[in-house]
Structures are given as structure tokens and as C-alpha cells.
Amino acid sequence: MRIKYRFAFNADEADVINFLRKKNIEYEKSGFTVVFELYEEHEKFNEVKSYMESHNAIIIPNAVYARNEINSAQWLTIRSSWGNLYPQPEDDMKYISTTYDSVDYCEGNEPSYYCRKGLIQKESFVLKKEPNWGSRNFMMLHWVADELFMSPKAEDVLKSSNLKGFEIYNVLSKSKKELEGIKQIFVKTYLPEGFSADSIERKLTCPKCNFTKYWPKTGALRFHKRIFEGVQGDIVKTTDKFGETGCDSLILIAHKFYDVIKNAKLDRGLVFEPIELI
């Protein structure tokens, strides 16, 4: 495993661009934003990171895993890097009350602390339109980081597999008609709590309801193996919750599920991270 950092800053910051040129750091300009990436072992990493921190750059670390680390994992997290469309109705985030049972929902003390725990899905998601899948087959909605949505091609593959642990839910238009070009993978099983304490970067405890969620260390997703005992499905969710502005489960898949996706060449835009069982 290697740690790769992504840096982003405003394109009008000429002094930062000059610094990167002097250090021979390649970057890309897109509109009003400049982006570059560096691995942690780069000889100039500490100097560059310190400089970018002093200029309030956006800095996002990501773990990059070797093929053998992925292939040897019993369980992996799965998410889509393609965030597309908004759940409806999006005004004032009203989708929360229409899509979820929000009786036990806690907003926290927004905007100083976002809790957002306690949501249980009760209705199908509603969208303005179907996505334009192109060569991709999985996506996540903006604001909803723990639900996967899939194309008709992916639906056919999963239906013909013997994978277990999920149901296929319809997605609706604003007029409540079924959208034929997108389905939700509804995960039926939640694991007991079991995220390892040594994988926690920060604990985030709500000052209103006292619920604690986590910010994990990059590349350190360790769970106690006891929580997987007796699991029958090939896809599950964590009861442990993660995120600063959200309160999201991780979606975990057994290697069998991963193989089905890879063999069918459905993995474009998907991100997998191996889980370490302790």
C-alpha cells in the first residue's frame, strides 16, 4: 500500500504555481482550480505538503493498493468515484423526510456540527432524470455516500449471479414513475459494531445526541473478525458510521462479489479497499 495525496488550489495563486515549477512538480489546471498529486515517499513531499498547508490548499490523502493486496482480501469496501445527480426533492434537503424514516434523526448543531444519524430508508429514491451511464455501471448520489446505484447492464449481471445479501430497489421519477435505466442495490444486513480503535484518526461526538462517528486513518481499515461470524450475504454495511458532514456506513463486499464485478468488466469508476480482519 502507498499513500497518494491530492492537492487543489485556486488557479490565480501565482506564487504557488511558481513554487511547483521550481520543484518540478507537474500539475493540471481545470477552470479556476489547479490540481496535482504526490506520493508520500516523494523526496520533496514533506516540503511541498508543508508549503501547501500554509496556503490553505485542499489536501486529500488516498490509499493505493497493490493488486496482490486486493486479491488476497476476504472483504473489501466498495464505493463509486462517480457522484451524480441529487436525491429529490433537493430543496432544503427535503428528500430526507420523504425517503427515510427520520423519527430518530439528529441534525446536530448545524452548521458547527453535522450529526445526521438515525436515518432508515422507507421509500424509493426519487431523481429528476436517469443518468447517462456511458461506459460506467455504478454511481452514488450527491449527499448519499452509502448507497450504490447501478445500470441495467450491472443489474442483469447481479441477477444472473448467485450473490446474496441484497435486494434490487426501483428508483422513481418526480412523477413517481419507475425509471428503467437505474436501480438501487439495497443492502439487507448491517454488521455489529467492530471498527478497530487503532484505525480511528478522530472521533466525532455529537454535542446534541452524544452519538459518535469516526474519521478513519488513511489505509487503515481494520475490523474485528468476530463481527463477520455467521454472515450469509456477500454484501453488508457497517453499523459503525463515518464522515464529518455525513453519517455514513461503509459498504463491504466479499471477494466473490468483487470477482463478479471484475469478470464482467463493470468496475470502471469503482474504488475498492481491502479490509484487515483482526
C-alpha positions as CSV (number, residue, x, y, z in Angstrom):
1,M,0.0,0.0,0.0
2,R,1.1,3.5,-0.8
3,I,-0.4,6.8,0.3
4,K,-1.1,9.4,-2.5
5,Y,-2.0,12.9,-1.7
6,R,-4.2,15.1,-4.0
7,F,-3.7,18.9,-3.7
8,A,-6.0,21.5,-5.1
9,F,-5.8,25.3,-5.0
10,N,-7.1,28.4,-6.9
11,A,-5.6,29.0,-10.3
12,D,-4.9,32.6,-9.6
13,E,-2.3,31.9,-6.9
14,A,0.7,32.6,-9.0
15,D,3.2,32.2,-6.1
16,V,2.0,28.6,-5.6
17,I,2.4,27.8,-9.3
18,N,5.9,29.3,-9.3
19,F,6.8,27.2,-6.3
20,L,5.6,24.0,-8.0
21,R,7.6,24.9,-11.2
22,K,10.8,25.4,-9.2
23,K,10.3,22.0,-7.5
24,N,9.5,20.3,-10.9
25,I,6.1,19.2,-9.7
26,E,3.6,18.6,-12.5
27,Y,0.1,20.0,-12.2
28,E,-3.1,20.3,-14.1
29,K,-5.3,23.3,-14.5
30,S,-9.0,22.9,-14.8
31,G,-11.1,26.1,-14.9
32,F,-10.4,28.0,-11.8
33,T,-8.6,25.1,-10.0
34,V,-5.2,23.6,-10.1
35,V,-4.6,20.0,-9.0
36,F,-1.6,17.8,-8.5
37,E,-0.8,14.5,-6.8
38,L,2.2,13.3,-4.9
39,Y,3.0,10.0,-3.2
40,E,4.1,10.2,0.4
41,E,7.5,8.7,-0.4
42,H,8.3,11.5,-2.9
43,E,11.6,13.2,-2.0
44,K,10.0,16.6,-1.8
45,F,6.8,15.5,-0.2
46,N,7.2,17.0,3.3
47,E,8.4,20.3,1.9
48,V,5.5,20.5,-0.6
49,K,2.9,19.4,1.9
50,S,4.0,22.0,4.4
51,Y,4.0,24.7,1.8
52,M,0.5,23.8,0.5
53,E,-0.8,23.7,4.1
54,S,0.5,27.2,4.7
55,H,-1.5,28.3,1.6
56,N,-4.7,26.6,2.7
57,A,-4.8,24.2,-0.1
58,I,-7.3,21.3,-0.2
59,I,-5.4,18.2,0.7
60,I,-6.9,14.7,0.4
61,P,-4.9,11.5,1.1
62,N,-5.9,8.2,-0.5
63,A,-4.5,4.7,-0.1
64,V,-3.4,3.0,-3.3
65,Y,-3.3,-0.8,-3.0
66,A,-1.2,-3.3,-4.9
67,R,-3.0,-6.0,-6.9
68,N,-2.0,-8.7,-4.5
69,E,-3.4,-6.8,-1.5
70,I,-6.8,-6.6,-3.3
71,N,-6.7,-10.2,-4.5
72,S,-5.9,-11.6,-1.0
73,A,-8.6,-9.7,0.9
74,Q,-11.6,-11.6,2.1
75,W,-13.7,-8.4,2.3
76,L,-13.3,-5.0,0.6
77,T,-15.0,-1.7,0.8
78,I,-16.8,-0.6,-2.4
79,R,-17.7,2.9,-3.5
80,S,-18.1,4.8,-6.7
81,S,-15.9,7.8,-7.5
82,W,-18.8,9.0,-9.8
83,G,-21.1,11.2,-7.7
84,N,-24.0,12.1,-10.0
85,L,-27.5,13.6,-9.6
86,Y,-29.3,14.7,-6.4
87,P,-32.0,12.9,-4.5
88,Q,-35.4,14.6,-4.8
89,P,-36.8,16.9,-3.5
90,E,-33.4,18.6,-3.1
91,D,-34.6,22.0,-1.9
92,D,-33.8,22.3,1.8
93,M,-32.8,18.6,1.6
94,K,-36.5,17.6,1.9
95,Y,-35.6,14.2,0.4
96,I,-34.5,13.2,4.0
97,S,-38.1,13.2,5.3
98,T,-39.6,11.6,2.1
99,T,-37.0,8.9,1.6
100,Y,-36.2,8.0,5.2
101,D,-37.9,7.3,8.4
102,S,-36.4,10.3,10.3
103,V,-38.1,9.8,13.7
104,D,-34.7,9.3,15.3
105,Y,-32.8,11.7,13.0
106,C,-30.4,14.1,14.6
107,E,-29.2,17.2,12.7
108,G,-26.7,18.0,15.4
109,N,-25.9,21.7,16.0
110,E,-25.6,22.8,12.4
111,P,-23.5,24.4,11.0
112,S,-20.9,23.9,13.7
113,Y,-21.5,20.1,13.9
114,Y,-23.4,17.9,11.5
115,C,-24.6,14.7,13.1
116,R,-27.2,13.2,10.7
117,K,-27.6,9.8,12.4
118,G,-30.7,7.8,12.6
119,L,-32.0,7.6,9.0
120,I,-33.7,4.4,7.9
121,Q,-34.8,4.1,4.3
122,K,-38.6,3.8,3.9
123,E,-39.2,4.7,0.3
124,S,-37.5,4.5,-3.1
125,F,-35.2,7.3,-4.1
126,V,-36.5,9.9,-6.5
127,L,-34.5,11.5,-9.2
128,K,-35.1,14.2,-11.8
129,K,-33.8,12.0,-14.6
130,E,-31.8,8.9,-15.4
131,P,-28.0,9.1,-15.5
132,N,-26.1,8.9,-18.7
133,W,-24.1,5.8,-17.9
134,G,-21.6,5.9,-20.8
135,S,-19.1,3.1,-20.0
136,R,-19.8,3.3,-16.3
137,N,-22.2,1.0,-14.4
138,F,-22.3,2.1,-10.8
139,M,-22.7,5.6,-9.2
140,M,-23.6,7.3,-5.9
141,L,-25.9,10.2,-5.4
142,H,-24.6,13.6,-4.2
143,W,-25.3,13.7,-0.4
144,V,-25.8,10.0,-0.1
145,A,-22.4,8.3,0.4
146,D,-23.6,4.8,1.5
147,E,-25.9,3.7,-1.3
148,L,-24.9,2.2,-4.7
149,F,-27.0,2.6,-7.8
150,M,-26.5,0.6,-11.0
151,S,-27.1,0.4,-14.7
152,P,-29.3,-2.1,-16.5
153,K,-26.2,-4.0,-17.5
154,A,-25.0,-4.3,-13.9
155,E,-28.5,-5.3,-12.9
156,D,-28.5,-8.2,-15.4
157,V,-25.1,-9.4,-14.2
158,L,-26.1,-9.3,-10.5
159,K,-29.4,-11.0,-11.2
160,S,-27.8,-13.9,-13.0
161,S,-25.1,-14.4,-10.3
162,N,-25.7,-16.3,-7.1
163,L,-24.6,-13.4,-4.9
164,K,-26.6,-12.9,-1.7
165,G,-27.3,-10.1,0.7
166,F,-29.1,-7.5,-1.3
167,E,-32.4,-6.6,-3.0
168,I,-32.9,-4.5,-6.1
169,Y,-35.0,-1.5,-5.5
170,N,-36.7,0.7,-8.1
171,V,-35.8,4.4,-8.5
172,L,-38.6,6.8,-9.3
173,S,-39.1,9.9,-11.3
174,K,-40.5,13.1,-9.7
175,S,-43.9,11.9,-11.1
176,K,-43.4,8.6,-9.2
177,K,-42.9,6.5,-12.3
178,E,-40.3,3.8,-12.3
179,L,-37.0,4.8,-14.0
180,E,-36.0,1.9,-16.2
181,G,-32.3,2.9,-16.5
182,I,-31.3,2.9,-12.9
183,K,-31.7,0.6,-9.8
184,Q,-30.6,0.8,-6.2
185,I,-28.6,-2.1,-4.6
186,F,-30.4,-2.3,-1.2
187,V,-28.1,-4.0,1.3
188,K,-30.0,-6.1,3.8
189,T,-27.5,-6.8,6.5
190,Y,-25.7,-4.5,9.0
191,L,-22.7,-5.8,10.9
192,P,-22.4,-5.3,14.6
193,E,-20.1,-2.5,15.7
194,G,-16.5,-3.6,15.3
195,F,-14.2,-0.9,13.8
196,S,-10.8,-1.2,15.4
197,A,-9.7,1.6,17.7
198,D,-6.3,1.8,16.1
199,S,-7.9,2.6,12.7
200,I,-9.6,5.8,14.1
201,E,-8.0,9.1,13.2
202,R,-10.6,11.2,15.0
203,K,-13.8,10.5,17.0
204,L,-16.7,12.9,16.2
205,T,-19.2,13.0,19.0
206,C,-22.5,14.9,18.6
207,P,-23.0,17.6,21.3
208,K,-26.7,17.2,20.9
209,C,-27.4,13.4,21.0
210,N,-23.9,12.1,22.0
211,F,-23.7,9.7,19.1
212,T,-20.1,9.1,18.0
213,K,-18.9,8.5,14.4
214,Y,-15.4,8.2,13.1
215,W,-12.9,9.7,10.7
216,P,-10.7,6.7,9.7
217,K,-6.9,6.7,9.2
218,T,-6.0,6.5,5.5
219,G,-5.2,3.0,4.6
220,A,-6.1,1.5,8.0
221,L,-9.5,-0.1,7.7
222,R,-9.4,-2.8,10.4
223,F,-12.4,-4.6,11.8
224,H,-12.7,-7.3,14.4
225,K,-13.3,-10.6,12.6
226,R,-15.9,-11.7,15.2
227,I,-18.5,-9.3,13.6
228,F,-18.3,-11.4,10.4
229,E,-19.2,-14.6,12.1
230,G,-22.4,-16.1,10.7
231,V,-22.7,-13.6,7.9
232,Q,-24.5,-15.2,5.0
233,G,-24.5,-12.4,2.4
234,D,-21.8,-11.3,0.0
235,I,-22.5,-7.6,0.7
236,V,-23.1,-5.9,4.0
237,K,-23.0,-2.5,5.7
238,T,-21.2,-1.3,8.8
239,T,-23.2,-0.2,11.8
240,D,-20.1,2.0,12.6
241,K,-20.6,5.4,11.0
242,F,-18.2,7.7,9.3
243,G,-17.9,11.2,8.0
244,E,-17.8,14.8,9.1
245,T,-20.9,16.3,7.3
246,G,-22.5,12.9,6.7
247,C,-23.1,9.9,8.9
248,D,-22.4,7.0,6.5
249,S,-21.9,3.3,6.7
250,L,-19.2,1.6,4.7
251,I,-20.4,-0.9,2.1
252,L,-18.4,-4.1,2.3
253,I,-18.3,-6.9,-0.3
254,A,-17.0,-10.4,-0.1
255,H,-14.3,-11.3,-2.6
256,K,-16.8,-13.3,-4.5
257,F,-18.8,-10.1,-5.2
258,Y,-15.6,-8.4,-6.3
259,D,-14.8,-11.2,-8.7
260,V,-18.3,-11.0,-10.4
261,I,-17.9,-7.2,-10.9
262,K,-14.3,-7.5,-12.3
263,N,-15.0,-10.5,-14.5
264,A,-18.0,-8.7,-16.1
265,K,-15.8,-5.6,-16.6
266,L,-18.2,-3.4,-14.6
267,D,-15.5,-1.8,-12.4
268,R,-14.9,1.5,-14.1
269,G,-15.2,4.3,-11.5
270,L,-15.4,1.9,-8.6
271,V,-12.9,2.1,-5.7
272,F,-12.1,-0.9,-3.6
273,E,-10.1,-1.0,-0.4
274,P,-9.2,-4.3,1.4
275,I,-10.4,-4.8,4.9
276,E,-8.0,-6.2,7.5
277,L,-9.6,-8.6,9.9
278,I,-8.0,-8.7,13.4
